[in-house]
Amino acid sequence: MRISHTFQLLFLIGSILFFLSACSESEEASSEGGKGSSTESVTFNAVSFLAKDHPLTETLHDWVETVEEATDGRVQINWRGGADVIPIGEQFEAMQSGAIDINFTYIGQYQSLAPESLSIPLSQLEPWEERESGFYDFMVERHQELGVMYLGRWLTGSPRLWLNEPIDQVSDLEGMSVRSAPNYNRFFEELGINSKLIDPSEVYTSLQTGVVEGFVYGGFSGPRKDGWTDSTKYVLDHPFWTQNCVILMNDDKWSEISEKDQEAIINATGEYERHMVDYYEKMDQEEIEELKAIGVELIELPKEEAEKFLQTAYDTEWNYVEEQVPELAEKLRELTTKSE
């Protein structure tokens, strides 16, 4: 039987309206997801400069879970390991090139490429305050010039000098040999300290034999378990700077994530930072009690000497920042200084 022209016309109009409606829903879902569909799942590979089972990487497991929960499982993190997967000195380049997606690292691995990153350990602000001051956004902007997305921080705590013998004034440090790392060189040179780069496996013997008379260490957890406190019984309790460990991601890989999930990850990382700071502060307090129980003393310099020590620590590094990025130094100071 021949179908009437009127029925054919109505059928055609209905089909067109259904098609347009389907397209509209598809576009709406796409716009909600940003650069990709909100239902797609992606897995990113990560490496860290410390081992996955190291005490100081404990909260990174929380960050991985937080990201996966915040994105309803659309973003998965495969944390493959540390230096056993990619040597520490090659990790940043591997992440930058896309061979690895995420790097739990520290600024020493790339500060020559981005001298403005030297302001990260000089910040007087908590991580969440850096997000409020504009420092976080500025670091995101500067890191993008390296093809890297700056996500945030993953470790807190400040370096301290651990000594075999107590001191009464800053000048007592002159000529002292201390196990160190490259990022302390400028400061220690100003103090007259002889910096010694010694493999962690050799520090115990170096302390026992007097090759070094102490060491510098971020936070409190670690030296006691490694036996370093067998020789070193004094901690100069004038913490300077802060940790410079950051979470970085290849920017091209970051762009594969929908805008919705990008925002979720940024917000989740901000919340993680609060938990992370609280976790490590509690860890330090517990470790201090353990240290005191084995005879380790926290010592302080007289007020004027303490001020001199800390002033030298910050002035030395800010002067270097000004030499490296003179056009950014003032802004970096403003963004990282606590308001009165």
C-alpha positions, 0 to 999 in steps of 0.5 A: 500500500502506498504511504501518503505524502503527509505521513512521509513528511511527518516521519521525515520531520520526526527523524530530523528532530530526533537527530538534532536532539541526539546531537545536542545531548552529545555536544552538551556531554562533551562540553561538560567533559571539556577536552574529552568525554567525561566517561572515558578512563585514562591511566597515567604512569608515575615515578618518584625519586624516593621508593614507594615504601619510603616513609616520606612518600607515605602520603603520595599513596593518598594523593593517588587515591584522592585523584581517582576518587575525585574523578570517579575513576576516570583518571587512574595513576599507575605509580610504577616506583622510584629510581629502580624504574628510572634513575633519579637524574633522568626522571624529569626529562622522561616526564617532560618528553612524555616517556613517563606521565607524572613525576613526584620530584624536587626542584633540584632536578630541574631548577637550572631550567626554571630558576624561579622554582628556587622560590618554592623552598623560600616560601613562608606560606603553607601550600593552601596559602600559596594558592590564595596568594597567587603563587600557585597559579604563577608556578603553574604558568612558569612550569608550562613554559617547560611543557609541564603542569605544576600540580602542587606539593607532596612533602612538608618540613624544614631542613635542620643541621644535625651536629656531633657537638653543640655550638654556641654561635654561628661562627662555630660552624666555620671550617666544619665538614657537613654531609650536604647536598647541592642546594645547600652549597651557597648557604653553607659557603656563607657560613664557612661550612665545608659541604661534603656530598656523601652517598647515604650508604656511607654517611654512618661510617663518615660520621663515626670516623669524623670525615664529617661532623654532622649533616643537614636533613629535612624533617626529623624522620630518618636519621635515627632509623639509619643509625646516624644518631649513634654519633650525632646527638645535637639538632640545631633547632632553627629550621630554615626554608621548607621542603621543595618536593612537587608533583609535576605532570607532562602538559600534553598528557594533562591536556588529555584530561577533561576540563571537569576532571582537571578541575577536580584534580586541582581541587583534590590536590589542594585538599590533599596538601592540608592532610599532607602537612598535618600528617608530616607534622605529627610524624615529626612530633612523634619522632622528636620524642623517640630522639629525646629518648635516645639522648638526642638534644634539640639546641638553640642559639642565643637570639641574635645568633639565631637571627643571624643564622636564619637571615643568612639562610634566606638572604643568600638564596634570595640574592641568588634568585635575583641574579638568576631571574631579576625580572621576577624576584620582587614578584616572587618575594611578594607572593611567598611572604606572609602579610603582617 
